[in-house]
């Protein structure tokens, strides 16, 4: 079975290379991509696709004229376009310009109450809409708030509450801030969820706890197992979040590592409830655990998430170095990236962000920021999804048609075309494309509407035929009765 899958994977890779070279409108690369680009079809089989993004370069500290990054853990794009890097082992925050060609400043210390203070192994960084810099100063067990220039504003530390365990050790790893300056913190060993602080630094509680499901068999076995055996078993505690971002509406996107490979991201509303849409496949876990890629090492392990725009968000898989992008409806748009030593591959991917039309990824071990630019294929998909998000279905049709010219088997494009025609009222065309897109739900809707449309258009003809049939039936019935009477009448005379 595994040998057969390996052969299939080799054939898929060969097909991907052919698609990249021969697909019309695709930019021809001077070198082959160092990773596969693919998606999953309706039957959850791997289907190779043209590349949505290709490597465009990488930046290190040495390239920028400073000492190299040492195990950096996070990066953030500020409202003004500058890029902030949490250079962890160097205990500093490095600020780059929008094009990542110059160092704007390096913040490794600040003045607090007349004395110099500094960071110790900062692992998280964020800049709020109000342009304040928030640093998860991990080994100092605090959140440091500064101006973009590095001037001290305040410290958030040592949260106090009855809901916290006694002697709770506050060790922040990641931080983000919403439009109301509420602070969301992923902390080490905080399995109860994300910690939330008000703008004044007051701890208000946990947010978005992930409950671990225990099977009936596991419950049964734990009852039979000895104390020693139970101690060796996995602890059934909630899962920790790994990455965090906030959209323009204040919804929190939080990634996590899901051992089942089903849901590696949440979209949390202000109440902390997960309101993310999973789509037809009901899978937001990246590579399927039973797919060609999943069979070699299990499901994806998402380490970070970035909300982009128009309902689109991307997730970074540390296990295989892949980037998975989904739309608001939970559809997987495209997959790219990989581990390795070639240009455009990662060693230890740790954080993801978006700068204009580029996706940038921070590699901790390489100490580098890798950038990826969208191809025509990726741009068309992004535009089509954005138009649908805005309700411009007619314009979306043009984009999906262009996608199908590059990838005629793209189920998402066929479904997009079908939904657009459905909205436009062309139910027959909608049925055609929805069938190609294997979308049963919307095909049923289109079929019912088309059936009603045919009935309505032919109602007068149908009524005429029905009335005629009724009239013929009445006449025939009378004729038959008359004939029977005559027969009995003649029988009586004889």
C-alpha positions as CSV (number, residue, x, y, z in Angstrom):
1,X,0.0,0.0,0.0
2,X,2.8,2.4,1.0
3,X,4.8,1.5,-2.1
4,X,1.8,2.2,-4.3
5,X,1.3,5.6,-2.6
6,X,4.9,6.5,-3.1
7,X,4.6,5.7,-6.8
8,X,1.4,7.9,-6.9
9,X,3.2,10.7,-5.2
10,X,6.1,10.6,-7.7
11,X,3.6,10.7,-10.6
12,X,1.8,13.6,-8.9
13,X,5.1,15.5,-8.5
14,X,5.9,14.9,-12.2
15,X,2.5,16.2,-13.2
16,X,2.9,19.3,-11.0
17,X,6.1,20.1,-12.8
18,X,4.4,19.7,-16.2
19,X,1.6,22.0,-15.0
20,X,4.0,24.7,-13.9
21,X,5.7,24.7,-17.3
22,X,2.8,24.3,-19.6
23,X,-0.1,26.1,-18.0
24,X,-0.9,29.2,-20.0
25,X,-0.3,32.5,-18.2
26,X,1.8,30.9,-15.5
27,X,5.2,32.6,-14.9
28,X,7.9,30.2,-16.1
29,X,10.5,29.6,-13.4
30,X,14.2,29.3,-14.1
31,X,14.3,26.5,-11.6
32,X,11.9,23.8,-10.5
33,X,10.0,24.6,-7.3
34,X,11.4,22.7,-4.4
35,X,8.0,21.7,-3.1
36,X,4.7,20.2,-4.3
37,X,1.7,22.4,-4.8
38,X,-1.6,20.6,-4.4
39,X,-5.1,20.5,-3.0
40,X,-7.7,17.8,-2.0
41,X,-10.7,16.9,-4.1
42,X,-14.2,16.0,-3.1
43,X,-13.1,12.4,-2.4
44,X,-10.1,13.7,-0.3
45,X,-7.6,12.6,-2.9
46,X,-4.4,14.7,-3.5
47,X,-4.7,16.7,-6.7
48,X,-1.7,18.5,-8.0
49,X,-2.2,22.2,-9.0
50,X,-0.3,25.1,-10.5
51,X,1.7,27.0,-7.9
52,X,-0.2,29.8,-6.1
53,X,3.0,31.3,-4.6
54,X,6.7,31.0,-5.5
55,X,9.8,32.0,-3.5
56,X,10.9,35.6,-4.1
57,X,13.8,35.8,-1.7
58,X,15.0,35.7,1.9
59,X,16.5,38.2,4.4
60,X,18.9,37.6,7.3
61,X,20.4,39.9,9.9
62,X,23.7,39.9,8.0
63,X,21.9,41.0,4.8
64,X,20.6,44.0,6.7
65,X,24.0,45.0,8.1
66,X,23.4,43.8,11.7
67,X,24.3,40.7,13.6
68,X,22.4,37.6,12.6
69,X,19.0,36.7,14.0
70,X,19.4,33.9,16.6
71,X,16.4,31.7,17.0
72,X,13.8,34.4,16.3
73,X,10.2,33.4,17.3
74,X,7.8,35.9,16.0
75,X,7.2,38.8,13.5
76,X,4.5,41.4,13.1
77,X,3.5,43.9,10.4
78,X,2.6,47.2,12.0
79,X,-0.2,49.6,10.7
80,X,2.5,51.8,9.2
81,X,4.0,48.9,7.2
82,X,7.1,48.4,9.3
83,X,8.0,44.8,10.2
84,X,8.9,43.9,13.8
85,X,10.9,40.7,14.6
86,X,11.3,39.2,18.0
87,X,15.0,38.2,17.8
88,X,14.7,35.9,20.8
89,X,18.2,34.7,21.6
90,X,19.6,38.2,21.0
91,X,16.9,39.6,23.4
92,X,16.0,42.4,21.1
93,X,13.2,43.6,18.7
94,X,14.4,44.4,15.2
95,X,12.3,46.9,13.2
96,X,12.6,46.6,9.4
97,X,11.1,48.9,6.7
98,X,8.2,47.9,4.6
99,X,10.4,46.4,1.8
100,X,12.7,44.6,4.3
101,X,15.7,46.3,2.9
102,X,16.7,48.5,5.8
103,X,16.8,48.3,9.6
104,X,14.7,51.2,11.0
105,X,15.8,50.6,14.6
106,X,16.9,47.9,17.1
107,X,15.2,47.9,20.5
108,X,17.1,46.0,23.1
109,X,16.5,48.2,26.1
110,X,14.2,51.0,27.4
111,X,14.2,53.5,30.2
112,X,11.7,52.7,33.0
113,X,11.3,54.9,36.0
114,X,14.7,56.5,35.4
115,X,16.5,53.2,35.1
116,X,17.5,51.2,32.0
117,X,15.6,47.9,31.5
118,X,15.8,45.3,28.9
119,X,14.3,42.1,27.4
120,X,15.1,38.5,28.2
121,X,14.3,36.0,25.5
122,X,11.2,37.8,24.0
123,X,9.1,35.3,22.0
124,X,6.1,37.4,20.8
125,X,5.6,40.8,19.3
126,X,2.6,42.8,18.1
127,X,1.8,46.4,17.2
128,X,-1.7,47.7,17.9
129,X,-3.9,49.8,15.8
130,X,-3.0,52.7,18.2
131,X,0.6,52.0,17.2
132,X,1.9,50.8,20.5
133,X,4.4,48.0,20.6
134,X,3.6,44.9,22.7
135,X,6.4,42.5,23.5
136,X,6.0,39.1,25.1
137,X,9.1,39.3,27.3
138,X,9.1,35.6,28.0
139,X,11.9,35.1,30.5
140,X,11.0,38.3,32.4
141,X,7.5,36.9,32.6
142,X,5.7,40.1,31.5
143,X,4.3,42.0,28.6
144,X,6.2,45.2,27.9
145,X,4.3,48.0,26.1
146,X,6.4,50.7,24.3
147,X,6.0,53.3,21.7
148,X,7.2,52.3,18.2
149,X,10.4,54.3,19.0
150,X,11.0,52.2,22.1
151,X,9.8,54.6,24.8
152,X,8.3,52.9,27.9
153,X,4.5,52.9,28.3
154,X,3.6,50.2,30.8
155,X,4.1,46.7,32.0
156,X,1.5,43.9,32.2
157,X,2.6,41.1,34.6
158,X,1.7,38.9,37.5
159,X,-2.1,38.5,36.8
160,X,-4.2,38.1,39.9
161,X,-7.6,36.2,39.9
162,X,-9.4,33.5,41.8
163,X,-9.7,31.5,38.6
164,X,-5.9,31.2,38.4
165,X,-4.1,28.4,40.0
166,X,-2.2,29.1,43.2
167,X,1.4,30.2,42.4
168,X,0.5,30.6,38.7
169,X,3.6,31.2,36.6
170,X,2.9,33.8,34.0
171,X,5.2,33.1,31.0
172,X,3.9,34.8,27.9
173,X,4.7,33.4,24.5
174,X,2.6,35.2,22.0
175,X,0.6,38.5,22.2
176,X,-1.9,40.4,20.1
177,X,-4.2,43.4,20.6
178,X,-7.7,44.2,19.4
179,X,-9.3,47.5,18.3
180,X,-10.3,48.3,21.9
181,X,-6.7,47.7,23.2
182,X,-7.7,44.4,24.9
183,X,-4.6,42.2,25.1
184,X,-4.7,38.5,24.3
185,X,-1.8,36.4,25.5
186,X,-0.8,32.8,24.8
187,X,1.1,31.7,27.9
188,X,3.2,28.6,28.6
189,X,1.2,25.8,30.3
190,X,-2.0,27.9,30.3
191,X,-4.2,25.0,29.1
192,X,-7.4,26.8,30.2
193,X,-7.2,29.1,27.1
194,X,-5.9,32.5,26.0
195,X,-5.4,35.1,28.8
196,X,-7.2,38.4,28.3
197,X,-6.2,41.7,29.8
198,X,-8.1,45.0,29.6
199,X,-6.3,48.1,28.3
200,X,-5.3,49.1,31.8
201,X,-3.6,45.7,32.3
202,X,-6.3,44.1,34.5
203,X,-6.6,40.4,33.9
204,X,-10.2,39.5,33.1
205,X,-10.1,35.7,32.5
206,X,-9.5,32.9,30.0
207,X,-10.7,32.9,26.4
208,X,-11.5,30.1,24.0
209,X,-10.5,26.9,25.9
210,X,-10.1,23.9,23.6
211,X,-11.6,20.8,25.3
212,X,-10.0,17.4,24.6
213,X,-12.4,14.7,23.6
214,X,-12.0,11.3,25.4
215,X,-13.3,8.2,23.7
216,X,-15.4,5.7,25.5
217,X,-12.6,3.1,25.1
218,X,-10.1,5.5,26.8
219,X,-12.6,6.1,29.7
220,X,-13.1,2.3,30.1
221,X,-9.4,1.6,30.0
222,X,-8.6,4.2,32.6
223,X,-11.0,2.6,35.0
224,X,-9.3,-0.8,34.6
225,X,-5.7,0.5,34.6
226,X,-3.6,0.6,37.7
227,X,-2.4,3.9,39.2
228,X,1.0,3.4,37.7
229,X,-0.4,2.6,34.2
230,X,-2.6,5.7,34.4
231,X,0.4,7.9,35.3
232,X,2.1,6.7,32.1
233,X,-0.9,7.5,29.9
234,X,-1.4,10.8,28.1
235,X,-3.0,13.5,30.4
236,X,-6.4,14.5,29.1
237,X,-5.9,18.2,29.4
238,X,-7.0,21.0,27.0
239,X,-4.7,21.8,24.1
240,X,-2.5,24.9,24.1
241,X,-2.8,27.5,21.4
242,X,0.3,28.1,19.3
243,X,-0.4,31.3,17.3
244,X,-2.9,34.2,17.3
245,X,-4.2,37.0,15.1
246,X,-7.2,39.3,15.0
247,X,-9.3,40.3,12.1
248,X,-10.8,43.8,11.5
249,X,-14.1,42.8,13.2
250,X,-12.3,41.8,16.4
251,X,-12.6,38.0,16.0
252,X,-9.6,36.1,17.2
253,X,-8.0,33.5,15.0
254,X,-6.0,31.0,17.1
255,X,-4.0,28.1,15.8
256,X,-3.4,24.9,17.7
257,X,-1.9,21.4,17.2
258,X,-4.7,18.9,16.7
259,X,-3.5,15.3,17.1
260,X,-6.5,14.1,15.0
261,X,-5.7,16.5,12.2
262,X,-9.3,17.8,11.9
263,X,-9.3,21.3,13.3
264,X,-6.1,23.3,13.8
265,X,-7.6,26.8,14.0
266,X,-10.4,28.5,15.8
267,X,-12.3,31.8,15.0
268,X,-13.4,33.0,18.4
269,X,-16.1,35.6,18.9
270,X,-16.1,38.1,21.8
271,X,-17.6,35.4,24.0
272,X,-14.8,33.0,23.3
273,X,-17.0,30.7,21.2
274,X,-15.6,29.1,18.1
275,X,-17.7,30.3,15.1
276,X,-15.4,29.2,12.3
277,X,-17.0,27.5,9.3
278,X,-15.5,24.2,8.4
279,X,-16.8,23.8,4.8
280,X,-18.0,20.6,3.1
281,X,-15.0,18.5,4.1
282,X,-15.4,19.5,7.8
283,X,-11.6,19.6,7.9
284,X,-9.4,22.6,8.9
285,X,-6.4,20.5,9.8
286,X,-4.2,20.7,6.8
287,X,-2.9,17.4,5.4
288,X,-5.3,14.6,6.1
289,X,-3.9,12.0,8.5
290,X,-4.9,9.3,6.0
291,X,-3.8,11.0,2.8
292,X,-0.6,10.6,0.8
293,X,1.2,13.2,2.9
294,X,-0.5,12.4,6.1
295,X,0.5,8.7,6.0
296,X,4.1,9.8,6.3
297,X,4.3,11.3,9.8
298,X,0.6,12.0,10.6
299,X,-1.4,15.2,10.3
300,X,-0.2,18.8,10.1
301,X,0.9,20.7,13.1
302,X,-0.1,24.4,12.8
303,X,2.3,26.7,14.6
304,X,0.9,30.1,13.5
305,X,-2.0,31.8,11.7
306,X,-2.4,35.0,9.9
307,X,-5.7,36.6,8.9
308,X,-5.3,38.3,5.6
309,X,-8.4,40.0,4.2
310,X,-11.9,39.2,2.8
311,X,-12.2,36.2,5.0
312,X,-9.0,34.6,3.8
313,X,-6.5,33.2,6.4
314,X,-3.3,31.1,6.2
315,X,-1.8,28.6,8.5
316,X,1.8,27.5,8.9
317,X,2.5,23.8,9.3
318,X,5.8,23.2,11.2
319,X,5.8,19.4,10.5
320,X,6.2,19.7,6.7
321,X,6.8,23.4,6.3
322,X,3.6,23.9,4.3
323,X,1.3,26.9,4.2
324,X,-2.5,26.1,4.0
325,X,-4.9,28.9,3.0
326,X,-8.6,28.8,3.5
327,X,-11.5,31.1,2.8
328,X,-14.4,32.2,5.0
329,X,-16.4,29.2,4.1
330,X,-13.7,26.7,5.1
331,X,-12.6,25.8,1.6
332,X,-9.0,25.0,1.1
333,X,-7.7,27.4,-1.6
334,X,-4.1,26.2,-2.1
335,X,-1.1,24.6,-0.4
336,X,2.6,25.4,-1.0
337,X,6.0,25.3,0.8
338,X,8.1,22.5,2.3
339,X,11.1,21.6,4.5
340,X,14.6,21.4,3.1
341,X,17.8,23.2,2.3
342,X,16.8,24.5,-1.1
343,X,15.8,28.1,-1.9
344,X,12.3,28.7,-0.7
345,X,12.2,25.8,1.8
346,X,12.2,26.0,5.6
347,X,14.2,24.3,8.4
348,X,12.1,25.4,11.4
349,X,9.2,27.6,10.3
350,X,7.8,29.5,13.3
351,X,5.7,32.5,12.3
352,X,3.8,33.8,9.3
353,X,2.7,37.3,8.1
354,X,1.4,39.1,5.0
355,X,3.0,42.1,3.4
356,X,1.0,43.5,0.5
357,X,0.6,40.6,-1.9
358,X,3.5,38.6,-0.4
359,X,3.5,36.0,2.3
360,X,6.5,36.1,4.6
361,X,7.6,33.3,6.9
362,X,10.1,33.5,9.8
363,X,12.5,30.5,10.0
364,X,13.9,30.2,13.5
365,X,16.9,27.9,12.8
366,X,17.9,29.7,9.6
367,X,17.5,33.0,11.3
368,X,15.8,34.3,8.1
369,X,12.6,35.8,6.7
370,X,11.5,34.1,3.5
371,X,9.1,35.8,1.2
372,X,6.7,34.3,-1.4
373,X,5.0,36.2,-4.2
374,X,1.7,35.3,-5.7
375,X,1.5,33.9,-9.2
376,X,-1.3,34.7,-11.7
377,X,-3.0,31.5,-10.5
378,X,-2.8,32.6,-6.8
379,X,-3.8,36.1,-7.6
380,X,-6.9,35.0,-9.6
381,X,-8.1,32.7,-6.7
382,X,-7.5,35.5,-4.1
383,X,-9.4,38.0,-6.3
384,X,-12.3,35.6,-7.0
385,X,-12.7,34.8,-3.3
386,X,-12.5,38.5,-2.4
387,X,-15.2,39.4,-5.0
388,X,-17.5,36.7,-3.7
389,X,-16.9,37.9,-0.1
390,X,-18.0,41.4,-1.2
391,X,-21.0,40.0,-3.1
392,X,-19.7,40.8,-6.6
393,X,-20.6,37.5,-8.1
394,X,-20.7,38.7,-11.7
395,X,-17.1,39.9,-11.6
396,X,-16.1,36.7,-9.7
397,X,-17.2,34.7,-12.8
398,X,-14.5,36.2,-14.9
399,X,-11.8,35.3,-12.3
400,X,-13.0,31.8,-11.9
401,X,-13.1,31.3,-15.7
402,X,-9.5,32.4,-15.8
403,X,-8.6,30.0,-13.0
404,X,-10.2,27.1,-14.9
405,X,-8.0,28.0,-18.0
406,X,-5.0,27.3,-15.7
407,X,-6.4,24.4,-13.8
408,X,-9.5,22.9,-15.5
409,X,-10.1,20.4,-12.7
410,X,-10.2,23.0,-9.9
411,X,-13.3,22.0,-8.0
412,X,-13.3,25.3,-6.1
413,X,-13.3,27.3,-9.3
414,X,-16.1,25.2,-10.7
415,X,-18.1,25.6,-7.5
416,X,-17.4,29.3,-7.5
417,X,-18.7,29.6,-11.1
418,X,-21.8,27.5,-10.1
419,X,-22.5,29.7,-7.1
420,X,-22.0,32.9,-9.2
421,X,-24.4,31.7,-11.9
422,X,-26.9,30.6,-9.1
423,X,-26.9,34.1,-7.7
424,X,-27.3,35.5,-11.2
425,X,-30.3,33.3,-11.8
426,X,-28.8,31.1,-14.5
427,X,-29.7,27.8,-12.8
428,X,-28.9,25.6,-15.8
429,X,-25.3,26.9,-16.0
430,X,-25.1,26.7,-12.2
431,X,-26.0,23.0,-12.3
432,X,-23.3,22.3,-14.9
433,X,-20.5,23.9,-12.9
434,X,-21.7,22.7,-9.5
435,X,-21.7,19.1,-10.9
436,X,-18.1,19.6,-12.0
437,X,-17.3,21.0,-8.6
438,X,-18.9,18.0,-6.9
439,X,-20.9,20.3,-4.7
440,X,-24.0,18.4,-3.8
441,X,-25.6,21.0,-1.6
442,X,-25.6,23.8,-4.1
443,X,-26.3,21.5,-7.0
444,X,-29.6,20.4,-5.2
445,X,-30.5,24.1,-4.8
446,X,-29.8,24.8,-8.5
447,X,-31.7,21.7,-9.6
448,X,-34.8,22.6,-7.6
449,X,-34.8,26.2,-8.9
450,X,-34.2,25.0,-12.5
451,X,-37.1,22.5,-12.1
452,X,-39.4,25.3,-10.8
453,X,-38.2,27.5,-13.6
454,X,-39.2,24.9,-16.3
455,X,-42.5,24.3,-14.7
456,X,-43.3,28.1,-14.5
457,X,-42.2,28.7,-18.1
458,X,-44.3,25.8,-19.4
459,X,-47.2,26.2,-17.0
460,X,-49.7,27.3,-19.7
461,X,-48.8,24.4,-22.0
462,X,-48.9,22.0,-19.1
463,X,-52.3,23.3,-18.0
464,X,-53.6,23.0,-21.6
465,X,-52.4,19.4,-21.9
466,X,-53.9,18.6,-18.5
467,X,-57.3,20.2,-19.4
468,X,-57.3,18.4,-22.8
469,X,-56.5,15.1,-21.1
470,X,-59.4,15.7,-18.6
471,X,-61.7,16.5,-21.5
472,X,-60.7,13.4,-23.4
473,X,-61.2,11.4,-20.3
474,X,-64.7,12.8,-19.8
475,X,-65.7,12.2,-23.4
476,X,-64.2,8.7,-23.5
477,X,-66.0,7.9,-20.2
478,X,-69.4,9.1,-21.7
479,X,-68.7,7.2,-24.9
480,X,-67.9,4.0,-23.0
481,X,-71.0,4.3,-20.8
482,X,-73.1,4.8,-23.9
483,X,-71.6,1.8,-25.6
484,X,-72.2,-0.4,-22.6
485,X,-75.8,0.7,-22.3
486,X,-76.4,-0.1,-26.0
487,X,-74.8,-3.5,-25.5
488,X,-77.0,-4.3,-22.5
489,X,-80.0,-2.9,-24.3
490,X,-79.5,-5.3,-27.3
491,X,-78.9,-8.2,-24.9
492,X,-82.2,-7.5,-23.3
493,X,-84.1,-7.6,-26.6
494,X,-82.7,-11.0,-27.5
